[in-house]
Amino acid sequence: MEAYTDFAGVYDQLMDETPYAQWCGNIVQELGKYGIRDGLVLELGCGTGSLTELLAAQGFDMIGIDCSDGMLNIACEKKEKSGSDILYLNQDMRSFELYGTVRAVVSVCDSLNYLLEDEDLAACFQLVNNYLDPGGVFIFDFNTRYKYETVIGDSVIAENREDCSFIWENYYDPESDINEYDLTIFVRNPEMSASGQELFNRFQEVHLQRGYTLEEMQRFVELSGLAFIRAYDADTLGEVTDTSERIYCVAQEKTKRIEGVRV
């Protein structure tokens, strides 16, 4: 079942506590360390464009890539409302194409966990390396295997709101490191039934994500030709520990040449 179809319409409503502003601040600060304060920046797995809009407001020329039509439609609505000059592309992270290189690539909110096979992640990282400017920076996060296995595990999460509710049934397979969550969502229908009762539309989606370790991510970064710079806990912004649930990684392009000089 394709993910982020019907869910796209209520994604922002159900994810309203996502700290996009904090993530934006972290990314801007990190990019500033490498002298990147403007220019082209690509966001992989941009979703509904919440972070993309914030980065555009910071002066970056943003490109957003996502494979979900529904999510990109909402991102384009935000773009029309804000008047931002963001380029959105409906592409797969494993095979995306750009017209040229960019100063930085970012990917947050565990988008890379949706890449389930080694070759998927390797293909994505190789493309990132290909499309980065000399010395360009790649910042991404991922949910750890620890989070899926220990924190979420086999659990059920439910939330009831005024206009929509959801049931999240989570399953983790430690042999494949695949986390499956089955979403059942109820969305208020503005129409009434013949008896005058409120109506709710019900739909379901299945999402699969793979749990990774920091060592695995570092290996794939280095295999792509990128230089692995550092990693830190996305929640504490401190050192990575055995109980880190989400990790930020920073990598850098180091192989291209400018006027015959290796960067």
Secondary structure as UniProt FT lines:
FT   TURN            6..7
FT   HELIX           8..14
FT   TURN            15..17
FT   HELIX           20..32
FT   TURN            33..35
FT   STRAND          39..44
FT   TURN            47..48
FT   HELIX           50..57
FT   TURN            58..59
FT   STRAND          60..66
FT   HELIX           69..82
FT   STRAND          87..90
FT   TURN            93..94
FT   STRAND          102..107
FT   TURN            109..110
FT   HELIX           111..114
FT   HELIX           118..131
FT   STRAND          132..144
FT   HELIX           145..146
FT   HELIX           147..152
FT   STRAND          156..160
FT   STRAND          164..173
FT   TURN            174..177
FT   STRAND          178..192
FT   TURN            194..195
FT   STRAND          198..210
FT   HELIX           214..223
FT   TURN            224..225
FT   STRAND          227..233
FT   TURN            234..236
FT   TURN            242..243
FT   STRAND          246..252
FT   STRAND          257..258
FT   TURN            259..260
FT   STRAND          261..262
//
